[in-house]
């Protein structure tokens, strides 16, 4: 599905993150998440649902297709485009990213991906937000697969964004003649999230930033390209803050699933994207 917005109106994104669905048949925690998510989707309008990883507990899920089918059946009830990237827990079991990603074809309203770039099994892509009247690109949404675990665990637990993924972003950005107000989504936050001043945030900074300990330089290139103005991540279940560093808005989506540790009320993060800025808020479940 193409993504459209009326001129002057907000393009509304619902970020779901860290759903952590377990084995099928579902436990009560997963059933509760499905019920609460249905309530949010019935009572709020979105132009895109962006899922930022850890959809499942891969290590404990012998048949992830059955668990994901329950989630996808819910999303298919709504005519809202859906886009997905994956996290470290999605592929901790015997299934790789290509296998998990193959089920996306069962989504009735999968958003149209452009500039798809594969870095091994890691799919990176861009979404174009188009003016409904003119078809002009008014926003771009970059999606990076931040991977899982580092090849050098003695140096860093989590993987860093690879150089080819950074080069893809630079080349794609340069392929557009006009600058727009753009966003980026990934699962694992960049190290620069740890540079945010905790005294100048909104939301909750409930645990240390769990980024890669190696910095491969994506944030540096974001500053150089001067198009991506905000990043959204998941991964850290106790964080849902919004802050900034070097003029870039750094945000966590609010944890969505009950099947993982957190003292945050679960929910969905709403991002109202305009051609020159954004607003965000958390739509919390009625627990």
C-alpha positions in Angstrom: 0.0 0.0 0.0 1.2 3.5 -0.8 1.2 6.0 2.0 -0.7 9.2 1.5 -1.4 12.3 3.6 -3.6 15.4 3.0 -1.7 18.6 2.6 -1.3 20.3 6.0 -2.6 17.3 7.9 -0.6 15.0 10.2 0.5 11.6 8.9 -0.3 9.4 11.9 2.1 6.6 12.8 1.4 4.0 15.5 4.7 2.5 16.8 4.3 -1.0 18.3 7.5 -2.5 19.8 8.6 -5.4 21.9 5.4 -7.4 21.6 7.3 -10.6 22.6 4.6 -13.1 21.6 5.1 -16.6 23.0 4.3 -20.1 21.8 0.9 -20.9 20.4 -1.7 -21.5 21.9 -1.2 -18.2 23.4 -0.9 -17.5 27.1 -3.2 -15.1 28.9 -0.5 -12.3 28.7 -0.6 -12.5 24.9 -4.3 -12.7 24.7 -4.5 -9.6 26.9 -2.1 -7.7 24.6 -4.3 -8.6 21.6 -7.4 -7.4 23.3 -5.8 -4.1 24.4 -4.3 -3.5 21.0 -7.6 -4.1 19.3 -9.1 -1.4 21.6 -6.5 1.1 20.6 -6.9 0.4 16.9 -10.6 0.6 17.1 -10.5 4.0 18.8 -7.6 5.7 17.0 -6.9 6.4 13.4 -3.4 5.7 12.0 -1.9 6.1 8.5 0.8 3.6 9.3 1.5 0.9 11.9 5.3 0.6 12.4 6.4 -2.5 14.3 10.0 -2.1 15.6 11.1 -5.6 16.5 10.9 -8.4 19.0 7.6 -9.5 17.7 8.2 -13.0 19.3 10.3 -14.8 21.8 12.3 -16.7 19.1 14.2 -18.9 21.6 11.0 -20.3 23.0 8.7 -20.3 20.0 8.8 -23.6 18.1 6.2 -22.5 15.6 6.4 -18.7 15.3 4.0 -18.7 12.3 1.1 -19.6 14.5 1.8 -16.9 17.0 2.4 -14.2 14.3 -0.8 -15.3 12.5 -2.8 -14.2 15.5 -1.2 -10.8 15.5 -1.5 -10.4 11.7 -5.1 -11.5 11.8 -5.8 -8.6 14.1 -3.8 -6.1 11.9 -5.7 -7.3 8.9 -9.0 -6.3 10.5 -8.0 -2.6 9.9 -7.2 -1.0 6.5 -4.0 0.5 7.9 -0.7 0.0 6.1 1.8 -2.0 8.2 5.6 -2.0 8.1 8.0 -4.2 10.2 11.6 -4.4 11.2 13.0 -7.0 13.6 14.9 -7.3 16.8 17.4 -9.4 18.6 14.9 -11.8 20.1 13.0 -12.5 16.9 15.7 -14.9 15.6 17.2 -16.3 18.8 15.7 -19.7 18.0 16.3 -22.0 15.0 14.6 -19.6 12.5 16.4 -16.8 10.7 15.2 -13.5 9.5 14.3 -14.6 6.0 11.9 -17.2 7.5 10.3 -14.8 9.9 10.0 -12.1 7.3 8.4 -14.5 4.8 5.1 -14.3 6.8 4.8 -10.6 6.0 3.1 -11.6 2.7 0.1 -12.6 4.9 -0.5 -9.0 5.8 -3.3 -7.6 3.8 -2.1 -4.0 4.0 1.7 -4.2 3.9 3.2 -0.8 3.2 5.1 -0.3 -0.1 8.8 -0.5 0.5 11.2 1.4 -1.7 15.0 1.3 -2.0 15.2 -2.1 -0.4 18.7 -3.1 0.6 19.7 -6.4 2.0 22.7 -6.6 4.3 23.0 -10.3 4.7 19.6 -11.3 6.1 18.9 -7.7 7.4 16.4 -5.9 5.3 16.6 -2.1 5.2 14.2 0.0 3.2 12.4 3.3 2.9 8.8 4.4 3.0 7.6 7.4 1.0 4.8 9.6 2.4 3.1 11.2 -0.6 0.9 14.2 -0.9 -2.5 12.8 -1.7 -3.3 15.5 -4.3 0.0 15.8 -6.1 1.9 12.5 -5.4 4.9 14.6 -4.2 7.1 13.0 -1.6 6.6 15.1 1.6 8.3 12.8 4.1 10.7 9.8 4.0 10.9 7.1 6.6 14.1 5.1 6.8 13.9 1.7 8.4 17.1 -0.1 9.5 17.4 -3.7 10.7 19.7 -3.2 13.6 20.5 -6.9 13.8 20.9 -8.9 17.0 24.2 -9.8 18.7 27.8 -8.7 18.0 30.4 -11.0 16.4 32.7 -9.8 19.1 30.9 -10.4 22.4 33.9 -9.5 24.5 33.6 -6.0 23.0 29.9 -5.5 22.6 26.8 -7.6 23.3 24.7 -6.0 20.6 25.5 -5.6 16.9 26.1 -2.2 15.4 24.6 -1.0 12.2 27.0 -2.1 9.4 28.9 0.2 7.1 26.9 -1.0 4.0 23.7 -0.1 5.8 25.1 3.4 6.5 26.2 3.7 2.8 22.7 2.7 1.7 21.2 5.5 3.8 23.6 8.0 2.4 23.1 7.0 -1.2 19.3 6.9 -0.9 19.2 10.3 0.8 21.3 11.8 -2.0 19.0 10.3 -4.7 16.3 12.8 -3.7 16.8 16.4 -5.0 14.7 18.1 -2.3 15.2 17.8 1.5 12.2 16.7 3.5 11.5 16.2 7.2 12.4 12.5 7.6 12.2 9.9 10.3 14.2 6.7 11.1 13.1 3.5 12.8 15.1 0.6 14.2 14.9 -1.9 17.1 18.2 -1.3 19.0 18.9 2.3 19.9 22.1 4.0 18.7 24.8 4.8 21.2 23.9 8.5 21.0 20.7 7.8 22.9 23.0 7.6 26.0 24.1 11.2 25.3 20.5 12.6 26.0 20.4 14.8 29.0 18.0 13.0 31.5 17.0 16.3 32.9 15.7 17.5 29.6 13.4 14.7 28.4 9.8 13.8 28.5 8.7 10.3 29.5 10.6 7.8 31.6 14.3 7.0 31.5 14.0 3.8 33.5 17.2 1.8 32.5 20.5 2.4 30.9 20.5 2.6 27.2 21.2 -0.9 25.8 22.9 0.0 22.5 25.9 -1.5 20.8 29.2 -0.6 22.5 30.8 -0.1 19.1 29.8 3.0 17.2 29.8 2.5 13.5 28.9 6.1 12.6 25.3 6.2 11.5 24.5 9.2 13.6 27.4 11.1 12.1 26.0 10.5 8.6 22.5 11.5 9.8 24.0 14.9 10.9 25.8 15.3 7.5 22.8 14.4 5.4 20.6 16.8 7.5 17.3 15.0 6.5 16.4 12.6 9.3 15.3 14.7 12.2 14.0 12.0 14.6 14.8 8.4 15.4 12.5 5.9 17.1 13.7 2.6 18.7 12.5 -0.1 21.0 14.5 -2.8 22.8 14.7 -1.1 26.2 11.5 -2.1 27.9 11.8 0.4 30.8 12.4 3.5 28.6 9.8 5.5 26.8 11.4 8.8 26.8 11.8 11.5 24.1 14.9 13.7 24.2 17.4 15.2 21.8 21.1 15.2 21.1 22.9 17.4 18.5 19.5 18.6 17.3 18.2 15.1 16.5 15.1 13.9 18.4 15.8 10.5 20.0 12.7 8.5 21.0 11.7 5.2 22.4 8.4 3.6 21.5 6.4 2.5 24.5 6.7 -1.3 25.2 3.6 -3.0 23.8 3.7 -6.6 25.0 3.1 -8.0 28.5 5.4 -11.0 27.9 8.5 -9.2 29.0 9.8 -7.4 32.0 8.9 -3.7 32.5 7.1 -1.5 35.0 5.7 0.7 32.3 2.0 0.6 31.4 1.9 -1.0 28.0 0.7 0.8 24.9 1.3 2.2 21.5 3.3 5.4 20.6 1.5 7.8 18.3 3.7 10.0 16.1 2.0 12.9 14.2 4.3 13.6 11.4 4.2 16.9 9.5 6.3 18.3 6.6 8.3 20.4 9.1 8.0 18.6 12.5 6.3 16.0 14.6 4.4 15.5 17.8 4.3 12.2 19.8 2.3 10.7 22.7 1.8 7.3 24.2 -1.6 5.7 23.9 -1.6 3.5 27.0 -3.5 0.3 27.5 -6.4 0.4 30.0 -4.9 -2.3 32.3 
